Amino acid sequence: MMKIKVLLMGAVLITALFASCEKANVDVDTTPIPVNTSGISGEVYGIWTKGSVIRVTGDIIVPVDKSLTIEEGVLVIMDTLARPEFIVKGNLYSRGTVENPVKITIEENYRNEAHKLGKMWGGILGAPTCKELLLDHTILEYGGSTVTEASMSLKLGLYKAAAGENLPALWFSNVKGKLVVNGSTIRHFQEDCTYIEGGQIIFTGNRFYATGLTGGEGINIKSGCIADVSYNLFYSNNTNALKLSNAGDRVPQAHVIAFNNTMLNTGWRRPTAKGGSVWVEASVFVEMYNNLFANTRFGIKRDVKKLEDARSKFRNSLYYGETQTIVNQFQPTAEIVGGVNDVISATVKANDPLFVNYPLSTSTDNVTFNEGWDFHLQAGSAALNKGTKDFVRNFPNGITINGELYSSPEPSSYIGAYGAK
């Protein structure tokens, strides 16, 4: 405990930045933090104001019952020597925009091929006391460092609390908490993009790509979660786009409704039983609708020894395979889930989604993401008008965080995350 207290002494560097006001029993500081603030570590809360550059030199902790708001355009640079962890015991509201996203990254000269799978800082760790966490139009990149005996997360008993574990970009663990990740990008991380162990959750309109060195999922959900997962793009995740499980036996039972997502090239860099596109197991209650699988390894795969909840539903998926090997691996078996009204064929290159700009011949081992790609659908796409709207989301009225309503969008009549342009 003394070591923790010594580290937190770094907070005195920024005590002048703190003020207090009460809102919904949470102390929200409205004192602006100046542009080009450097040397931050220890306890942080208040507001990082629009356009600021924040340099983090050591682990930072948002205290219990405090909040940190990050405004649009803020650039947070994590020190690559200290490899800080971003621990949230209170609340975090990262509020970027399409034009001015929040970006949590490393110095520009380190953002290169040598670090394409991260490890250069920790991740955002939402402790069980974190009531609300928002990532709205936020970019997380180049993180996922490995936990050591000296890591703050281990000392505080967070995540898996074991040396040798690789941190996810985002961990959330309050079964009574609220988590919204909207319009955000997680890329260049060593392992999981997200590892979620509880809460009311919306993931929508996000991109998860170029992640996972030897393992790692796009969205990894365990027991205690009620989640809507929609309109997300998953590209070249090492293991699966989605791993959906009720492991941990927390209450409530995990119930995930995943709809209108696009998954490409997932699973090929981990050619084991679990490397694929979607993995379901351990009594998870899962509903999947309108999801597009292009050149993924396997379709929806189940653990035959730990089956999903019998109430689970799988409908209106589209499968495209550039090679016979790919096509063979998404055909329904005892392990590979066959859905109702799926658009599926045993023929190579059948059911072409006709993306506006993406060569379906791209190697399945490719990790490099081209920002010029466009996954909208052209006229004549096999994915148009093949979706269903005949289901009810977990959060049809959205989730309110910090007084603002964030929606879980309605499903679409097309399959995949993007319709016609």
C-alpha positions as CSV (number, residue, x, y, z in Angstrom):
1,M,0.0,0.0,0.0
2,M,2.9,2.4,0.7
3,K,4.1,2.0,-2.9
4,I,0.7,3.0,-4.2
5,K,0.7,6.1,-1.9
6,V,4.2,7.1,-3.1
7,L,3.1,6.9,-6.7
8,L,0.0,8.9,-6.1
9,M,2.1,11.7,-4.8
10,G,2.5,12.7,-8.4
11,A,-1.0,14.1,-8.1
12,V,0.4,17.2,-6.4
13,L,1.6,18.4,-9.7
14,I,-1.9,19.0,-10.8
15,T,-3.8,19.8,-7.6
16,A,-4.2,23.4,-8.8
17,L,-6.4,22.0,-11.6
18,F,-9.1,20.7,-9.3
19,A,-12.2,22.3,-8.0
20,S,-15.5,20.8,-6.9
21,C,-19.1,20.9,-7.7
22,E,-21.8,18.3,-7.1
23,K,-23.8,16.6,-9.9
24,A,-25.8,13.4,-9.3
25,N,-23.5,12.6,-6.3
26,V,-20.4,12.8,-8.5
27,D,-17.8,15.5,-7.9
28,V,-17.4,17.1,-11.4
29,D,-14.6,19.6,-11.7
30,T,-15.1,22.3,-14.3
31,T,-11.6,23.9,-14.0
32,P,-10.0,23.9,-17.4
33,I,-6.6,22.3,-17.9
34,P,-4.3,24.4,-20.1
35,V,-3.0,23.4,-23.6
36,N,0.3,21.4,-23.6
37,T,0.0,20.2,-20.0
38,S,3.0,17.9,-19.4
39,G,4.1,15.6,-16.7
40,I,0.7,14.3,-15.5
41,S,0.5,11.3,-13.2
42,G,-1.4,10.2,-10.2
43,E,-5.0,11.3,-9.5
44,V,-6.7,13.2,-12.2
45,Y,-10.2,14.6,-12.5
46,G,-11.9,17.7,-13.9
47,I,-11.9,18.7,-17.6
48,W,-9.3,18.3,-20.2
49,T,-10.4,21.1,-22.5
50,K,-10.9,21.2,-26.2
51,G,-7.8,21.0,-28.3
52,S,-5.4,20.4,-25.3
53,V,-2.3,18.2,-25.5
54,I,-1.9,16.1,-22.4
55,R,1.3,14.2,-21.8
56,V,1.0,11.4,-19.3
57,T,4.3,10.3,-17.7
58,G,3.0,7.8,-15.2
59,D,-0.1,5.9,-14.1
60,I,-3.2,8.0,-13.8
61,I,-6.2,7.3,-11.6
62,V,-9.7,8.9,-11.7
63,P,-10.7,8.6,-8.0
64,V,-13.9,7.1,-6.7
65,D,-16.9,9.5,-7.0
66,K,-14.8,11.9,-9.2
67,S,-15.1,12.4,-13.0
68,L,-12.7,13.2,-15.8
69,T,-14.2,14.7,-18.9
70,I,-12.1,14.8,-22.1
71,E,-13.4,17.3,-24.6
72,E,-13.2,17.1,-28.4
73,G,-9.8,17.3,-30.1
74,V,-7.8,16.5,-27.0
75,L,-4.6,14.6,-27.7
76,V,-3.4,12.4,-24.9
77,I,0.2,11.2,-25.3
78,M,1.3,8.3,-23.2
79,D,4.9,7.9,-22.2
80,T,6.5,4.9,-23.9
81,L,9.0,4.3,-21.2
82,A,6.7,4.5,-18.2
83,R,3.9,2.7,-20.2
84,P,1.2,4.2,-18.0
85,E,-2.1,2.6,-17.1
86,F,-5.3,4.7,-17.3
87,I,-7.3,3.6,-14.2
88,V,-10.9,4.7,-13.7
89,K,-12.3,4.3,-10.2
90,G,-14.8,7.1,-10.7
91,N,-16.2,8.1,-14.1
92,L,-14.7,8.9,-17.5
93,Y,-16.4,10.8,-20.3
94,S,-14.4,11.0,-23.5
95,R,-16.4,13.2,-25.8
96,G,-14.9,13.6,-29.2
97,T,-16.7,14.4,-32.5
98,V,-16.4,13.1,-36.0
99,E,-14.3,16.1,-37.0
100,N,-12.3,16.3,-33.8
101,P,-12.0,12.9,-32.1
102,V,-10.2,12.5,-28.8
103,K,-7.0,10.5,-29.3
104,I,-5.1,8.5,-26.7
105,T,-1.8,7.5,-28.3
106,I,2.0,7.7,-28.1
107,E,4.4,10.2,-29.6
108,E,4.1,10.4,-33.4
109,N,7.6,9.2,-34.1
110,Y,6.7,5.8,-32.4
111,R,3.5,5.3,-34.4
112,N,5.1,3.1,-37.0
113,E,5.4,-0.5,-38.3
114,A,7.6,-1.6,-35.5
115,H,4.8,-0.8,-33.0
116,K,1.8,-1.8,-35.1
117,L,0.6,-4.2,-32.4
118,G,1.1,-1.8,-29.6
119,K,2.4,-2.7,-26.1
120,M,3.6,1.0,-25.6
121,W,1.1,1.9,-22.8
122,G,-1.5,0.1,-20.7
123,G,-5.2,0.5,-21.4
124,I,-8.3,2.1,-19.9
125,L,-9.3,0.0,-16.8
126,G,-12.7,0.7,-15.4
127,A,-12.7,-0.6,-11.8
128,P,-15.8,-2.1,-10.2
129,T,-16.5,1.3,-8.6
130,C,-16.6,3.0,-12.1
131,K,-20.3,3.8,-12.6
132,E,-20.2,5.4,-16.0
133,L,-17.7,5.2,-18.8
134,L,-18.1,6.9,-22.2
135,L,-15.9,6.7,-25.3
136,D,-17.6,8.9,-27.9
137,H,-15.6,9.4,-31.1
138,T,-12.4,8.4,-29.3
139,I,-9.3,6.8,-30.8
140,L,-7.3,4.3,-28.7
141,E,-4.1,3.1,-30.2
142,Y,-0.6,1.5,-29.6
143,G,-1.4,0.1,-26.1
144,G,-1.9,-3.2,-24.4
145,S,1.3,-3.5,-22.4
146,T,2.1,-6.6,-20.4
147,V,1.4,-6.5,-16.6
148,T,4.4,-6.8,-14.3
149,E,4.8,-7.1,-10.5
150,A,5.3,-3.3,-10.5
151,S,2.1,-2.6,-12.4
152,M,-0.5,-0.5,-10.7
153,S,-3.4,-2.7,-12.0
154,L,-1.8,-5.7,-10.3
155,K,-1.3,-3.8,-7.0
156,L,-5.0,-2.7,-7.1
157,G,-6.3,-6.1,-8.1
158,L,-7.7,-5.0,-11.4
159,Y,-8.4,-6.9,-14.6
160,K,-6.8,-10.4,-14.1
161,A,-4.3,-9.0,-11.6
162,A,-1.5,-11.3,-12.7
163,A,2.0,-10.6,-14.1
164,G,2.4,-11.7,-17.7
165,E,-1.2,-10.7,-18.7
166,N,-1.6,-8.4,-21.6
167,L,-3.9,-5.5,-20.9
168,P,-6.9,-4.8,-23.2
169,A,-7.6,-1.4,-24.6
170,L,-10.7,-1.2,-22.5
171,W,-11.8,-3.2,-19.4
172,F,-15.1,-2.5,-17.6
173,S,-16.2,-4.5,-14.6
174,N,-19.2,-2.9,-12.8
175,V,-22.3,-5.1,-13.3
176,K,-24.4,-2.1,-12.2
177,G,-22.5,0.4,-14.3
178,K,-23.1,1.9,-17.7
179,L,-20.7,1.7,-20.7
180,V,-21.2,3.3,-24.1
181,V,-18.6,3.1,-26.9
182,N,-19.8,5.1,-29.9
183,G,-18.1,6.0,-33.2
184,S,-14.7,5.1,-31.8
185,T,-11.6,3.3,-33.1
186,I,-9.4,0.8,-31.3
187,R,-6.3,-0.2,-33.3
188,H,-2.8,-1.4,-32.8
189,F,-3.2,-3.2,-29.5
190,Q,-1.3,-6.3,-28.4
191,E,-4.4,-8.4,-27.4
192,D,-8.1,-7.7,-26.7
193,C,-9.6,-4.5,-27.8
194,T,-12.2,-4.8,-25.0
195,Y,-12.8,-7.2,-22.1
196,I,-16.1,-6.5,-20.4
197,E,-17.2,-8.2,-17.2
198,G,-20.5,-6.4,-16.4
199,G,-22.8,-3.5,-17.1
200,Q,-25.4,-2.0,-19.3
201,I,-23.6,-1.6,-22.6
202,I,-23.9,-0.2,-26.1
203,F,-21.1,-0.6,-28.7
204,T,-22.2,1.1,-31.9
205,G,-20.5,2.5,-35.0
206,N,-17.0,1.6,-34.0
207,R,-14.0,0.2,-35.8
208,F,-11.7,-2.5,-34.3
209,Y,-8.8,-3.4,-36.5
210,A,-5.1,-4.5,-36.7
211,T,-5.1,-6.0,-33.2
212,G,-3.7,-9.1,-31.5
213,L,-0.2,-10.4,-31.6
214,T,-0.8,-14.0,-30.5
215,G,-4.4,-13.7,-29.3
216,G,-7.1,-11.2,-28.7
217,E,-10.7,-10.4,-29.6
218,G,-12.5,-7.3,-30.9
219,I,-15.2,-7.4,-28.2
220,N,-14.9,-9.9,-25.4
221,I,-18.0,-10.1,-23.2
222,K,-18.5,-12.2,-20.0
223,S,-21.2,-12.7,-17.5
224,G,-22.9,-9.6,-15.9
225,C,-23.3,-7.9,-19.2
226,I,-26.5,-6.7,-21.0
227,A,-25.3,-5.4,-24.4
228,D,-26.3,-4.1,-27.8
229,V,-23.5,-4.5,-30.3
230,S,-24.3,-2.9,-33.7
231,Y,-22.9,-1.3,-36.8
232,N,-19.3,-2.1,-35.9
233,L,-16.5,-3.0,-38.3
234,F,-14.0,-5.7,-37.3
235,Y,-10.9,-6.2,-39.4
236,S,-8.0,-8.6,-38.9
237,N,-8.5,-9.2,-35.2
238,N,-6.1,-12.0,-34.3
239,T,-8.7,-14.3,-32.8
240,N,-12.4,-13.4,-33.1
241,A,-14.4,-10.3,-33.8
242,L,-16.8,-11.3,-31.0
243,K,-16.2,-13.6,-28.1
244,L,-19.5,-14.0,-26.2
245,S,-19.5,-15.9,-22.9
246,N,-21.3,-16.2,-19.6
247,A,-18.1,-17.1,-17.9
248,G,-17.8,-15.9,-14.3
249,D,-21.4,-16.6,-13.4
250,R,-22.1,-13.0,-12.4
251,V,-25.6,-11.7,-12.3
252,P,-27.2,-10.9,-14.7
253,Q,-26.6,-13.7,-17.2
254,A,-24.8,-12.3,-20.2
255,H,-27.4,-11.3,-22.9
256,V,-25.9,-9.9,-26.1
257,I,-27.8,-8.7,-29.1
258,A,-25.3,-8.3,-32.0
259,F,-26.7,-6.9,-35.3
260,N,-25.6,-5.2,-38.5
261,N,-21.9,-5.7,-38.0
262,T,-19.3,-6.3,-40.7
263,M,-16.4,-8.8,-40.0
264,L,-13.4,-9.3,-42.4
265,N,-10.3,-11.4,-42.2
266,T,-10.7,-12.3,-38.6
267,G,-9.1,-15.3,-37.0
268,W,-6.5,-16.3,-39.5
269,R,-3.5,-15.2,-37.5
270,R,-4.5,-17.6,-34.7
271,P,-5.2,-20.9,-36.4
272,T,-6.5,-22.7,-33.3
273,A,-9.9,-23.9,-32.3
274,K,-11.0,-20.4,-31.1
275,G,-9.6,-18.4,-34.0
276,G,-12.5,-17.4,-36.2
277,S,-15.2,-14.7,-36.3
278,V,-17.7,-15.2,-33.5
279,W,-17.2,-17.6,-30.5
280,V,-20.2,-18.4,-28.2
281,E,-20.0,-20.5,-25.0
282,A,-20.9,-21.1,-21.4
283,S,-24.7,-20.4,-21.4
284,V,-24.4,-16.9,-22.9
285,F,-27.8,-15.7,-24.2
286,V,-26.9,-14.4,-27.6
287,E,-29.0,-13.0,-30.5
288,M,-27.3,-12.3,-33.8
289,Y,-29.0,-10.7,-36.8
290,N,-27.9,-9.1,-40.1
291,N,-24.1,-9.7,-39.6
292,L,-21.8,-9.9,-42.6
293,F,-18.8,-12.3,-42.7
294,A,-16.3,-11.8,-45.5
295,N,-13.2,-14.0,-45.6
296,T,-13.4,-14.8,-41.9
297,R,-12.0,-18.0,-40.5
298,F,-15.1,-20.0,-39.7
299,G,-18.6,-18.6,-39.2
300,I,-20.2,-18.4,-35.8
301,K,-18.6,-21.1,-33.8
302,R,-19.8,-22.7,-30.5
303,D,-18.0,-24.5,-27.7
304,V,-19.8,-27.9,-28.0
305,K,-18.8,-28.7,-24.4
306,K,-20.2,-25.5,-23.0
307,L,-23.1,-24.6,-25.1
308,E,-24.8,-21.2,-25.4
309,D,-28.3,-20.7,-23.9
310,A,-31.0,-22.6,-25.7
311,R,-32.9,-19.4,-26.3
312,S,-30.2,-18.0,-28.5
313,K,-31.1,-16.9,-32.0
314,F,-29.0,-16.6,-35.2
315,R,-30.6,-15.1,-38.3
316,N,-29.9,-13.4,-41.6
317,S,-26.1,-13.7,-41.7
318,L,-24.3,-13.3,-45.0
319,Y,-21.1,-15.3,-45.8
320,Y,-18.6,-14.6,-48.5
321,G,-15.5,-16.7,-49.2
322,E,-12.7,-15.8,-51.7
323,T,-11.3,-19.4,-51.6
324,Q,-12.7,-22.9,-51.2
325,T,-10.9,-23.2,-47.8
326,I,-12.8,-20.2,-46.5
327,V,-16.1,-21.4,-47.9
328,N,-15.7,-24.9,-46.4
329,Q,-15.0,-23.5,-42.9
330,F,-18.3,-21.5,-42.6
331,Q,-20.5,-24.4,-43.6
332,P,-22.8,-25.4,-40.7
333,T,-21.8,-28.4,-38.6
334,A,-22.2,-29.3,-34.9
335,E,-19.6,-26.6,-34.1
336,I,-20.5,-24.0,-36.8
337,V,-23.9,-22.4,-36.2
338,G,-26.3,-22.4,-39.1
339,G,-28.8,-19.6,-38.9
340,V,-32.3,-18.9,-40.2
341,N,-32.5,-17.0,-43.5
342,D,-28.7,-17.0,-43.9
343,V,-27.2,-15.9,-47.2
344,I,-24.7,-18.8,-47.6
345,S,-23.3,-20.9,-50.4
346,A,-20.8,-23.7,-50.9
347,T,-19.6,-21.9,-54.0
348,V,-16.4,-19.8,-54.0
349,K,-17.1,-16.0,-54.4
350,A,-20.9,-16.4,-54.1
351,N,-22.9,-13.7,-52.4
352,D,-20.5,-10.9,-53.2
353,P,-21.2,-8.0,-50.9
354,L,-19.9,-5.6,-53.5
355,F,-18.1,-3.2,-51.2
356,V,-17.6,0.2,-52.7
357,N,-13.8,0.0,-52.3
358,Y,-12.2,-3.1,-50.8
359,P,-10.4,-5.8,-52.8
360,L,-11.8,-9.1,-51.5
361,S,-8.7,-10.8,-52.7
362,T,-6.7,-9.1,-49.9
363,S,-4.6,-11.7,-48.0
364,T,-6.4,-13.0,-44.9
365,D,-3.1,-12.4,-43.0
366,N,-3.1,-8.7,-43.8
367,V,-2.9,-6.5,-40.7
368,T,-2.4,-3.1,-42.4
369,F,-5.7,-1.1,-42.6
370,N,-6.2,1.3,-45.5
371,E,-8.3,4.3,-44.5
372,G,-9.4,4.7,-48.1
373,W,-11.3,1.4,-48.0
374,D,-15.1,1.9,-48.1
375,F,-17.3,-1.0,-46.9
376,H,-20.6,0.5,-48.1
377,L,-22.6,-1.6,-50.5
378,Q,-22.9,-1.1,-54.2
379,A,-26.2,-1.7,-56.1
380,G,-26.7,-5.4,-56.7
381,S,-25.0,-6.4,-53.4
382,A,-26.1,-9.7,-52.0
383,A,-26.4,-8.0,-48.6
384,L,-29.0,-5.4,-49.7
385,N,-32.6,-6.1,-48.5
386,K,-31.6,-9.4,-46.9
387,G,-31.7,-8.2,-43.2
388,T,-34.5,-8.4,-40.6
389,K,-35.9,-5.8,-38.3
390,D,-38.0,-8.4,-36.4
391,F,-36.4,-8.3,-33.0
392,V,-36.2,-6.1,-29.9
393,R,-32.9,-4.6,-28.8
394,N,-31.9,-4.6,-25.2
395,F,-31.9,-0.8,-25.1
396,P,-34.5,0.4,-27.5
397,N,-34.6,3.7,-25.5
398,G,-30.9,4.0,-25.3
399,I,-28.6,4.5,-22.2
400,T,-28.3,7.8,-20.4
401,I,-24.7,8.7,-19.3
402,N,-23.9,11.9,-17.5
403,G,-27.3,13.3,-18.3
404,E,-27.1,12.6,-22.0
405,L,-29.0,9.9,-24.0
406,Y,-27.0,7.6,-26.2
407,S,-29.0,5.5,-28.6
408,S,-28.9,1.9,-29.6
409,P,-29.7,2.4,-33.3
410,E,-32.6,0.5,-34.9
411,P,-31.7,-2.4,-37.1
412,S,-31.6,-2.1,-40.9
413,S,-33.0,-4.1,-43.8
414,Y,-29.5,-4.7,-45.2
415,I,-26.8,-7.0,-43.8
416,G,-23.6,-5.6,-42.4
417,A,-22.6,-2.3,-40.8
418,Y,-22.9,-0.1,-43.9
419,G,-25.7,0.2,-46.4
420,A,-25.8,1.6,-49.9
421,K,-23.8,4.9,-50.3
